[in-house]
Amino acid sequence: MDEKTIIQRLSIKYNLPIQKIEEIVYYQFKYVAEVMKAGKFEHIRLPYLGKFHVNPRRLKHLNERSANNNGE
């Protein structure tokens, strides 16, 4: 079953407009994108999906790489 079908079924089941259901379904991904764009590299916990975080070694590597590029 594809996502459009699921959204349509939820719309019918809860008697809500499709746009509202899409807003609800996609909000969590929009939130994650906003946190990532902020560049703070905070931990993000999504219920029933898990906790997402940046590997500290990768962050260190990213910071070192950024410092090297700024020095050139």
PyMOL Python script that loads the backbone (N, CA, C, O; Angstrom):
from pymol import cmd

cmd.read_pdbstr("""\
ATOM      1  N   MET A   1       0.849  -1.175   0.000  1.00  0.00           N
ATOM      2  CA  MET A   1       0.000   0.000   0.000  1.00  0.00           C
ATOM      3  C   MET A   1       0.897   1.241   0.000  1.00  0.00           C
ATOM      4  O   MET A   1       1.807   1.341   0.824  1.00  0.00           O
ATOM      5  N   ASP A   2       0.658   2.167  -0.893  1.00  0.00           N
ATOM      6  CA  ASP A   2       1.484   3.369  -0.970  1.00  0.00           C
ATOM      7  C   ASP A   2       0.980   4.450  -0.014  1.00  0.00           C
ATOM      8  O   ASP A   2      -0.112   4.340   0.544  1.00  0.00           O
ATOM      9  N   GLU A   3       1.778   5.480   0.164  1.00  0.00           N
ATOM     10  CA  GLU A   3       1.454   6.501   1.155  1.00  0.00           C
ATOM     11  C   GLU A   3       0.204   7.294   0.810  1.00  0.00           C
ATOM     12  O   GLU A   3      -0.530   7.701   1.710  1.00  0.00           O
ATOM     13  N   LYS A   4      -0.055   7.522  -0.466  1.00  0.00           N
ATOM     14  CA  LYS A   4      -1.268   8.265  -0.866  1.00  0.00           C
ATOM     15  C   LYS A   4      -2.527   7.507  -0.447  1.00  0.00           C
ATOM     16  O   LYS A   4      -3.499   8.108   0.012  1.00  0.00           O
ATOM     17  N   THR A   5      -2.501   6.191  -0.608  1.00  0.00           N
ATOM     18  CA  THR A   5      -3.646   5.367  -0.220  1.00  0.00           C
ATOM     19  C   THR A   5      -3.843   5.413   1.290  1.00  0.00           C
ATOM     20  O   THR A   5      -4.970   5.519   1.773  1.00  0.00           O
ATOM     21  N   ILE A   6      -2.753   5.333   2.027  1.00  0.00           N
ATOM     22  CA  ILE A   6      -2.836   5.383   3.491  1.00  0.00           C
ATOM     23  C   ILE A   6      -3.400   6.726   3.935  1.00  0.00           C
ATOM     24  O   ILE A   6      -4.260   6.782   4.814  1.00  0.00           O
ATOM     25  N   ILE A   7      -2.919   7.804   3.331  1.00  0.00           N
ATOM     26  CA  ILE A   7      -3.419   9.140   3.686  1.00  0.00           C
ATOM     27  C   ILE A   7      -4.898   9.271   3.361  1.00  0.00           C
ATOM     28  O   ILE A   7      -5.651   9.851   4.144  1.00  0.00           O
ATOM     29  N   GLN A   8      -5.325   8.746   2.226  1.00  0.00           N
ATOM     30  CA  GLN A   8      -6.744   8.800   1.867  1.00  0.00           C
ATOM     31  C   GLN A   8      -7.591   8.016   2.875  1.00  0.00           C
ATOM     32  O   GLN A   8      -8.656   8.474   3.288  1.00  0.00           O
ATOM     33  N   ARG A   9      -7.112   6.841   3.264  1.00  0.00           N
ATOM     34  CA  ARG A   9      -7.863   6.033   4.237  1.00  0.00           C
ATOM     35  C   ARG A   9      -7.951   6.730   5.590  1.00  0.00           C
ATOM     36  O   ARG A   9      -9.000   6.711   6.234  1.00  0.00           O
ATOM     37  N   LEU A  10      -6.859   7.341   6.019  1.00  0.00           N
ATOM     38  CA  LEU A  10      -6.892   8.082   7.287  1.00  0.00           C
ATOM     39  C   LEU A  10      -7.842   9.267   7.202  1.00  0.00           C
ATOM     40  O   LEU A  10      -8.546   9.575   8.163  1.00  0.00           O
ATOM     41  N   SER A  11      -7.861   9.925   6.062  1.00  0.00           N
ATOM     42  CA  SER A  11      -8.762  11.051   5.851  1.00  0.00           C
ATOM     43  C   SER A  11     -10.219  10.627   5.998  1.00  0.00           C
ATOM     44  O   SER A  11     -11.017  11.317   6.632  1.00  0.00           O
ATOM     45  N   ILE A  12     -10.552   9.496   5.408  1.00  0.00           N
ATOM     46  CA  ILE A  12     -11.921   8.967   5.494  1.00  0.00           C
ATOM     47  C   ILE A  12     -12.229   8.509   6.916  1.00  0.00           C
ATOM     48  O   ILE A  12     -13.289   8.823   7.456  1.00  0.00           O
ATOM     49  N   LYS A  13     -11.313   7.776   7.515  1.00  0.00           N
ATOM     50  CA  LYS A  13     -11.532   7.223   8.854  1.00  0.00           C
ATOM     51  C   LYS A  13     -11.775   8.319   9.890  1.00  0.00           C
ATOM     52  O   LYS A  13     -12.671   8.198  10.725  1.00  0.00           O
ATOM     53  N   TYR A  14     -10.977   9.390   9.836  1.00  0.00           N
ATOM     54  CA  TYR A  14     -11.075  10.447  10.843  1.00  0.00           C
ATOM     55  C   TYR A  14     -11.860  11.663  10.374  1.00  0.00           C
ATOM     56  O   TYR A  14     -11.951  12.665  11.083  1.00  0.00           O
ATOM     57  N   ASN A  15     -12.428  11.569   9.169  1.00  0.00           N
ATOM     58  CA  ASN A  15     -13.253  12.640   8.620  1.00  0.00           C
ATOM     59  C   ASN A  15     -12.525  13.988   8.641  1.00  0.00           C
ATOM     60  O   ASN A  15     -13.061  15.000   9.093  1.00  0.00           O
ATOM     61  N   LEU A  16     -11.284  13.966   8.135  1.00  0.00           N
ATOM     62  CA  LEU A  16     -10.464  15.169   8.053  1.00  0.00           C
ATOM     63  C   LEU A  16     -10.033  15.368   6.605  1.00  0.00           C
ATOM     64  O   LEU A  16      -9.950  14.405   5.842  1.00  0.00           O
ATOM     65  N   PRO A  17      -9.758  16.621   6.223  1.00  0.00           N
ATOM     66  CA  PRO A  17      -9.283  16.861   4.855  1.00  0.00           C
ATOM     67  C   PRO A  17      -7.915  16.212   4.618  1.00  0.00           C
ATOM     68  O   PRO A  17      -7.114  16.075   5.543  1.00  0.00           O
ATOM     69  N   ILE A  18      -7.665  15.823   3.394  1.00  0.00           N
ATOM     70  CA  ILE A  18      -6.408  15.165   3.042  1.00  0.00           C
ATOM     71  C   ILE A  18      -5.216  16.064   3.404  1.00  0.00           C
ATOM     72  O   ILE A  18      -4.193  15.569   3.878  1.00  0.00           O
ATOM     73  N   GLN A  19      -5.342  17.371   3.185  1.00  0.00           N
ATOM     74  CA  GLN A  19      -4.255  18.293   3.492  1.00  0.00           C
ATOM     75  C   GLN A  19      -3.880  18.245   4.974  1.00  0.00           C
ATOM     76  O   GLN A  19      -2.701  18.307   5.323  1.00  0.00           O
ATOM     77  N   LYS A  20      -4.875  18.136   5.831  1.00  0.00           N
ATOM     78  CA  LYS A  20      -4.622  18.079   7.275  1.00  0.00           C
ATOM     79  C   LYS A  20      -3.902  16.774   7.637  1.00  0.00           C
ATOM     80  O   LYS A  20      -2.969  16.783   8.440  1.00  0.00           O
ATOM     81  N   ILE A  21      -4.323  15.681   7.060  1.00  0.00           N
ATOM     82  CA  ILE A  21      -3.678  14.386   7.310  1.00  0.00           C
ATOM     83  C   ILE A  21      -2.230  14.428   6.826  1.00  0.00           C
ATOM     84  O   ILE A  21      -1.333  13.952   7.523  1.00  0.00           O
ATOM     85  N   GLU A  22      -1.991  14.992   5.640  1.00  0.00           N
ATOM     86  CA  GLU A  22      -0.621  15.098   5.121  1.00  0.00           C
ATOM     87  C   GLU A  22       0.245  15.946   6.056  1.00  0.00           C
ATOM     88  O   GLU A  22       1.402  15.616   6.316  1.00  0.00           O
ATOM     89  N   GLU A  23      -0.327  17.029   6.551  1.00  0.00           N
ATOM     90  CA  GLU A  23       0.390  17.900   7.494  1.00  0.00           C
ATOM     91  C   GLU A  23       0.794  17.126   8.750  1.00  0.00           C
ATOM     92  O   GLU A  23       1.914  17.264   9.242  1.00  0.00           O
ATOM     93  N   ILE A  24      -0.112  16.329   9.251  1.00  0.00           N
ATOM     94  CA  ILE A  24       0.151  15.530  10.448  1.00  0.00           C
ATOM     95  C   ILE A  24       1.215  14.469  10.177  1.00  0.00           C
ATOM     96  O   ILE A  24       2.140  14.295  10.970  1.00  0.00           O
ATOM     97  N   VAL A  25       1.084  13.771   9.071  1.00  0.00           N
ATOM     98  CA  VAL A  25       1.995  12.673   8.744  1.00  0.00           C
ATOM     99  C   VAL A  25       3.411  13.182   8.490  1.00  0.00           C
ATOM    100  O   VAL A  25       4.378  12.572   8.945  1.00  0.00           O
ATOM    101  N   TYR A  26       3.539  14.286   7.774  1.00  0.00           N
ATOM    102  CA  TYR A  26       4.857  14.763   7.380  1.00  0.00           C
ATOM    103  C   TYR A  26       5.511  15.700   8.394  1.00  0.00           C
ATOM    104  O   TYR A  26       6.673  16.071   8.228  1.00  0.00           O
ATOM    105  N   TYR A  27       4.780  16.086   9.441  1.00  0.00           N
ATOM    106  CA  TYR A  27       5.326  17.050  10.404  1.00  0.00           C
ATOM    107  C   TYR A  27       6.630  16.565  11.041  1.00  0.00           C
ATOM    108  O   TYR A  27       7.576  17.340  11.175  1.00  0.00           O
ATOM    109  N   GLN A  28       6.685  15.305  11.428  1.00  0.00           N
ATOM    110  CA  GLN A  28       7.883  14.815  12.112  1.00  0.00           C
ATOM    111  C   GLN A  28       9.120  14.929  11.232  1.00  0.00           C
ATOM    112  O   GLN A  28      10.204  15.222  11.736  1.00  0.00           O
ATOM    113  N   PHE A  29       8.985  14.708   9.950  1.00  0.00           N
ATOM    114  CA  PHE A  29      10.124  14.802   9.044  1.00  0.00           C
ATOM    115  C   PHE A  29      10.517  16.267   8.814  1.00  0.00           C
ATOM    116  O   PHE A  29      11.692  16.592   8.643  1.00  0.00           O
ATOM    117  N   LYS A  30       9.516  17.129   8.814  1.00  0.00           N
ATOM    118  CA  LYS A  30       9.767  18.560   8.694  1.00  0.00           C
ATOM    119  C   LYS A  30      10.547  19.048   9.919  1.00  0.00           C
ATOM    120  O   LYS A  30      11.473  19.850   9.796  1.00  0.00           O
ATOM    121  N   TYR A  31      10.165  18.561  11.086  1.00  0.00           N
ATOM    122  CA  TYR A  31      10.842  18.919  12.331  1.00  0.00           C
ATOM    123  C   TYR A  31      12.308  18.473  12.303  1.00  0.00           C
ATOM    124  O   TYR A  31      13.200  19.246  12.652  1.00  0.00           O
ATOM    125  N   VAL A  32      12.550  17.237  11.891  1.00  0.00           N
ATOM    126  CA  VAL A  32      13.917  16.711  11.819  1.00  0.00           C
ATOM    127  C   VAL A  32      14.745  17.563  10.853  1.00  0.00           C
ATOM    128  O   VAL A  32      15.897  17.883  11.148  1.00  0.00           O
ATOM    129  N   ALA A  33      14.180  17.927   9.720  1.00  0.00           N
ATOM    130  CA  ALA A  33      14.898  18.747   8.742  1.00  0.00           C
ATOM    131  C   ALA A  33      15.251  20.110   9.335  1.00  0.00           C
ATOM    132  O   ALA A  33      16.346  20.619   9.096  1.00  0.00           O
ATOM    133  N   GLU A  34      14.339  20.709  10.106  1.00  0.00           N
ATOM    134  CA  GLU A  34      14.597  22.004  10.731  1.00  0.00           C
ATOM    135  C   GLU A  34      15.737  21.909  11.741  1.00  0.00           C
ATOM    136  O   GLU A  34      16.600  22.785  11.786  1.00  0.00           O
ATOM    137  N   VAL A  35      15.742  20.852  12.549  1.00  0.00           N
ATOM    138  CA  VAL A  35      16.808  20.670  13.536  1.00  0.00           C
ATOM    139  C   VAL A  35      18.148  20.478  12.835  1.00  0.00           C
ATOM    140  O   VAL A  35      19.161  21.031  13.262  1.00  0.00           O
ATOM    141  N   MET A  36      18.153  19.703  11.770  1.00  0.00           N
ATOM    142  CA  MET A  36      19.399  19.461  11.043  1.00  0.00           C
ATOM    143  C   MET A  36      19.909  20.738  10.373  1.00  0.00           C
ATOM    144  O   MET A  36      21.112  20.996  10.368  1.00  0.00           O
ATOM    145  N   LYS A  37      19.010  21.529   9.815  1.00  0.00           N
ATOM    146  CA  LYS A  37      19.408  22.766   9.159  1.00  0.00           C
ATOM    147  C   LYS A  37      19.975  23.775  10.151  1.00  0.00           C
ATOM    148  O   LYS A  37      20.819  24.595   9.790  1.00  0.00           O
ATOM    149  N   ALA A  38      19.515  23.717  11.397  1.00  0.00           N
ATOM    150  CA  ALA A  38      20.017  24.629  12.425  1.00  0.00           C
ATOM    151  C   ALA A  38      21.495  24.368  12.708  1.00  0.00           C
ATOM    152  O   ALA A  38      22.205  25.269  13.156  1.00  0.00           O
ATOM    153  N   GLY A  39      21.963  23.151  12.453  1.00  0.00           N
ATOM    154  CA  GLY A  39      23.374  22.827  12.607  1.00  0.00           C
ATOM    155  C   GLY A  39      23.832  22.604  14.027  1.00  0.00           C
ATOM    156  O   GLY A  39      25.036  22.580  14.284  1.00  0.00           O
ATOM    157  N   LYS A  40      22.912  22.440  14.959  1.00  0.00           N
ATOM    158  CA  LYS A  40      23.289  22.233  16.360  1.00  0.00           C
ATOM    159  C   LYS A  40      23.611  20.774  16.657  1.00  0.00           C
ATOM    160  O   LYS A  40      24.196  20.471  17.697  1.00  0.00           O
ATOM    161  N   PHE A  41      23.245  19.885  15.775  1.00  0.00           N
ATOM    162  CA  PHE A  41      23.505  18.459  15.905  1.00  0.00           C
ATOM    163  C   PHE A  41      22.963  17.892  17.215  1.00  0.00           C
ATOM    164  O   PHE A  41      23.641  17.130  17.905  1.00  0.00           O
ATOM    165  N   GLU A  42      21.740  18.273  17.543  1.00  0.00           N
ATOM    166  CA  GLU A  42      21.077  17.766  18.742  1.00  0.00           C
ATOM    167  C   GLU A  42      20.564  16.348  18.505  1.00  0.00           C
ATOM    168  O   GLU A  42      20.399  15.912  17.365  1.00  0.00           O
ATOM    169  N   HIS A  43      20.315  15.641  19.604  1.00  0.00           N
ATOM    170  CA  HIS A  43      19.673  14.334  19.504  1.00  0.00           C
ATOM    171  C   HIS A  43      18.205  14.570  19.185  1.00  0.00           C
ATOM    172  O   HIS A  43      17.593  15.511  19.688  1.00  0.00           O
ATOM    173  N   ILE A  44      17.654  13.713  18.352  1.00  0.00           N
ATOM    174  CA  ILE A  44      16.246  13.825  17.980  1.00  0.00           C
ATOM    175  C   ILE A  44      15.588  12.483  18.263  1.00  0.00           C
ATOM    176  O   ILE A  44      16.063  11.444  17.803  1.00  0.00           O
ATOM    177  N   ARG A  45      14.495  12.505  19.019  1.00  0.00           N
ATOM    178  CA  ARG A  45      13.770  11.271  19.318  1.00  0.00           C
ATOM    179  C   ARG A  45      12.404  11.329  18.660  1.00  0.00           C
ATOM    180  O   ARG A  45      11.608  12.229  18.927  1.00  0.00           O
ATOM    181  N   LEU A  46      12.143  10.359  17.796  1.00  0.00           N
ATOM    182  CA  LEU A  46      10.840  10.243  17.160  1.00  0.00           C
ATOM    183  C   LEU A  46      10.144   9.018  17.748  1.00  0.00           C
ATOM    184  O   LEU A  46      10.640   7.899  17.617  1.00  0.00           O
ATOM    185  N   PRO A  47       9.004   9.225  18.393  1.00  0.00           N
ATOM    186  CA  PRO A  47       8.302   8.091  18.996  1.00  0.00           C
ATOM    187  C   PRO A  47       8.053   6.973  17.976  1.00  0.00           C
ATOM    188  O   PRO A  47       7.638   7.221  16.844  1.00  0.00           O
ATOM    189  N   TYR A  48       8.313   5.771  18.398  1.00  0.00           N
ATOM    190  CA  TYR A  48       8.119   4.538  17.623  1.00  0.00           C
ATOM    191  C   TYR A  48       9.121   4.380  16.469  1.00  0.00           C
ATOM    192  O   TYR A  48       9.081   3.377  15.755  1.00  0.00           O
ATOM    193  N   LEU A  49      10.014   5.355  16.280  1.00  0.00           N
ATOM    194  CA  LEU A  49      11.034   5.235  15.248  1.00  0.00           C
ATOM    195  C   LEU A  49      12.432   5.156  15.845  1.00  0.00           C
ATOM    196  O   LEU A  49      13.297   4.461  15.311  1.00  0.00           O
ATOM    197  N   GLY A  50      12.656   5.859  16.941  1.00  0.00           N
ATOM    198  CA  GLY A  50      13.950   5.786  17.592  1.00  0.00           C
ATOM    199  C   GLY A  50      14.570   7.140  17.840  1.00  0.00           C
ATOM    200  O   GLY A  50      13.968   8.185  17.589  1.00  0.00           O
ATOM    201  N   LYS A  51      15.801   7.092  18.343  1.00  0.00           N
ATOM    202  CA  LYS A  51      16.558   8.288  18.661  1.00  0.00           C
ATOM    203  C   LYS A  51      17.676   8.423  17.632  1.00  0.00           C
ATOM    204  O   LYS A  51      18.406   7.470  17.360  1.00  0.00           O
ATOM    205  N   PHE A  52      17.795   9.599  17.078  1.00  0.00           N
ATOM    206  CA  PHE A  52      18.781   9.847  16.045  1.00  0.00           C
ATOM    207  C   PHE A  52      19.782  10.869  16.560  1.00  0.00           C
ATOM    208  O   PHE A  52      19.408  11.862  17.184  1.00  0.00           O
ATOM    209  N   HIS A  53      21.046  10.618  16.293  1.00  0.00           N
ATOM    210  CA  HIS A  53      22.087  11.539  16.729  1.00  0.00           C
ATOM    211  C   HIS A  53      23.274  11.488  15.776  1.00  0.00           C
ATOM    212  O   HIS A  53      23.407  10.573  14.963  1.00  0.00           O
ATOM    213  N   VAL A  54      24.119  12.480  15.899  1.00  0.00           N
ATOM    214  CA  VAL A  54      25.321  12.548  15.087  1.00  0.00           C
ATOM    215  C   VAL A  54      26.432  11.813  15.829  1.00  0.00           C
ATOM    216  O   VAL A  54      26.625  12.007  17.029  1.00  0.00           O
ATOM    217  N   ASN A  55      27.152  10.976  15.107  1.00  0.00           N
ATOM    218  CA  ASN A  55      28.293  10.274  15.676  1.00  0.00           C
ATOM    219  C   ASN A  55      29.347  11.320  16.053  1.00  0.00           C
ATOM    220  O   ASN A  55      29.752  12.109  15.199  1.00  0.00           O
ATOM    221  N   PRO A  56      29.803  11.345  17.321  1.00  0.00           N
ATOM    222  CA  PRO A  56      30.769  12.360  17.756  1.00  0.00           C
ATOM    223  C   PRO A  56      32.055  12.378  16.923  1.00  0.00           C
ATOM    224  O   PRO A  56      32.625  13.443  16.687  1.00  0.00           O
ATOM    225  N   ARG A  57      32.511  11.204  16.480  1.00  0.00           N
ATOM    226  CA  ARG A  57      33.726  11.168  15.647  1.00  0.00           C
ATOM    227  C   ARG A  57      33.493  11.849  14.299  1.00  0.00           C
ATOM    228  O   ARG A  57      34.379  12.531  13.783  1.00  0.00           O
ATOM    229  N   ARG A  58      32.314  11.666  13.736  1.00  0.00           N
ATOM    230  CA  ARG A  58      32.014  12.324  12.457  1.00  0.00           C
ATOM    231  C   ARG A  58      31.908  13.833  12.632  1.00  0.00           C
ATOM    232  O   ARG A  58      32.342  14.601  11.774  1.00  0.00           O
ATOM    233  N   LEU A  59      31.327  14.248  13.751  1.00  0.00           N
ATOM    234  CA  LEU A  59      31.212  15.674  14.027  1.00  0.00           C
ATOM    235  C   LEU A  59      32.598  16.282  14.189  1.00  0.00           C
ATOM    236  O   LEU A  59      32.856  17.376  13.686  1.00  0.00           O
ATOM    237  N   LYS A  60      33.489  15.589  14.884  1.00  0.00           N
ATOM    238  CA  LYS A  60      34.859  16.060  15.053  1.00  0.00           C
ATOM    239  C   LYS A  60      35.537  16.175  13.688  1.00  0.00           C
ATOM    240  O   LYS A  60      36.198  17.173  13.401  1.00  0.00           O
ATOM    241  N   HIS A  61      35.374  15.168  12.863  1.00  0.00           N
ATOM    242  CA  HIS A  61      35.951  15.181  11.517  1.00  0.00           C
ATOM    243  C   HIS A  61      35.397  16.354  10.698  1.00  0.00           C
ATOM    244  O   HIS A  61      36.144  17.039   9.999  1.00  0.00           O
ATOM    245  N   LEU A  62      34.095  16.575  10.790  1.00  0.00           N
ATOM    246  CA  LEU A  62      33.455  17.668  10.068  1.00  0.00           C
ATOM    247  C   LEU A  62      34.013  19.010  10.532  1.00  0.00           C
ATOM    248  O   LEU A  62      34.301  19.882   9.713  1.00  0.00           O
ATOM    249  N   ASN A  63      34.163  19.173  11.834  1.00  0.00           N
ATOM    250  CA  ASN A  63      34.698  20.422  12.379  1.00  0.00           C
ATOM    251  C   ASN A  63      36.147  20.636  11.951  1.00  0.00           C
ATOM    252  O   ASN A  63      36.527  21.755  11.605  1.00  0.00           O
ATOM    253  N   GLU A  64      36.954  19.589  11.970  1.00  0.00           N
ATOM    254  CA  GLU A  64      38.347  19.696  11.547  1.00  0.00           C
ATOM    255  C   GLU A  64      38.444  20.040  10.063  1.00  0.00           C
ATOM    256  O   GLU A  64      39.263  20.866   9.659  1.00  0.00           O
ATOM    257  N   ARG A  65      37.617  19.410   9.276  1.00  0.00           N
ATOM    258  CA  ARG A  65      37.606  19.665   7.839  1.00  0.00           C
ATOM    259  C   ARG A  65      37.199  21.104   7.552  1.00  0.00           C
ATOM    260  O   ARG A  65      37.782  21.767   6.694  1.00  0.00           O
ATOM    261  N   SER A  66      36.198  21.576   8.278  1.00  0.00           N
ATOM    262  CA  SER A  66      35.738  22.948   8.112  1.00  0.00           C
ATOM    263  C   SER A  66      36.837  23.933   8.505  1.00  0.00           C
ATOM    264  O   SER A  66      37.031  24.943   7.829  1.00  0.00           O
ATOM    265  N   ALA A  67      37.552  23.651   9.584  1.00  0.00           N
ATOM    266  CA  ALA A  67      38.650  24.516  10.037  1.00  0.00           C
ATOM    267  C   ALA A  67      39.766  24.543   9.011  1.00  0.00           C
ATOM    268  O   ALA A  67      40.341  25.600   8.752  1.00  0.00           O
ATOM    269  N   ASN A  68      40.084  23.390   8.419  1.00  0.00           N
ATOM    270  CA  ASN A  68      41.137  23.325   7.406  1.00  0.00           C
ATOM    271  C   ASN A  68      40.761  24.104   6.148  1.00  0.00           C
ATOM    272  O   ASN A  68      41.606  24.763   5.543  1.00  0.00           O
ATOM    273  N   ASN A  69      39.502  24.025   5.762  1.00  0.00           N
ATOM    274  CA  ASN A  69      39.050  24.741   4.565  1.00  0.00           C
ATOM    275  C   ASN A  69      39.046  26.255   4.783  1.00  0.00           C
ATOM    276  O   ASN A  69      39.284  27.022   3.850  1.00  0.00           O
ATOM    277  N   ASN A  70      38.776  26.674   6.006  1.00  0.00           N
ATOM    278  CA  ASN A  70      38.766  28.108   6.307  1.00  0.00           C
ATOM    279  C   ASN A  70      40.187  28.665   6.364  1.00  0.00           C
ATOM    280  O   ASN A  70      40.392  29.857   6.136  1.00  0.00           O
ATOM    281  N   GLY A  71      41.169  27.813   6.666  1.00  0.00           N
ATOM    282  CA  GLY A  71      42.555  28.251   6.764  1.00  0.00           C
ATOM    283  C   GLY A  71      43.254  28.374   5.429  1.00  0.00           C
ATOM    284  O   GLY A  71      44.331  28.965   5.350  1.00  0.00           O
ATOM    285  N   GLU A  72      42.676  27.840   4.397  1.00  0.00           N
ATOM    286  CA  GLU A  72      43.333  27.864   3.077  1.00  0.00           C
ATOM    287  C   GLU A  72      43.172  29.187   2.379  1.00  0.00           C
ATOM    288  O   GLU A  72      43.666  29.361   1.265  1.00  0.00           O
TER     289      GLU A  72
END
""", "prot")
cmd.dss("prot")
cmd.show_as("cartoon", "prot")
cmd.util.cbc("prot")
cmd.orient("prot")
